[in-house]
Amino acid sequence: MALKKIKISELPLADTVKGLYTIGVDALNRSVKVSLEFVKKAADKADAAADKAQKAAEQDVYLSETEYENLAIKDREKTYFTYEDEEG
């Protein structure tokens, strides 16, 4: 029995990435498959980390007086809170 050829454009569209895989090569140039669900989870974690970093960058800054004085550039959009340096 001959194989029936189907064009990719004729395949039904998936409505989720669960259970889907793609192929590629790893850092050692070996053929591998990867779950698209794994890729999505990694991308979601990267987005969350970027959001967390952005929020941290927008927060107020707490520095010792010396650290504040030694800042090369002071961001006028930030509020800097300083505390006295500890002696000793």
C-alpha angles and dihedrals in degrees: 000000000000121000115253111232117221125189115235088235088062095057119102118257118251118235096203138030092226109118094010122125137186131196132233144130129280129222090280091053093249120145110252141166125225131196113242087216088061090050091049092050091050091049091048090051090050091050091050092049091049091050091049091049091049092051091048090051091053095052128097118275125236116200140158115254090254093050090050093049090049095052108121092205126023114205109226090205093062130075112230120205116194133196130195117272115249114247124221 
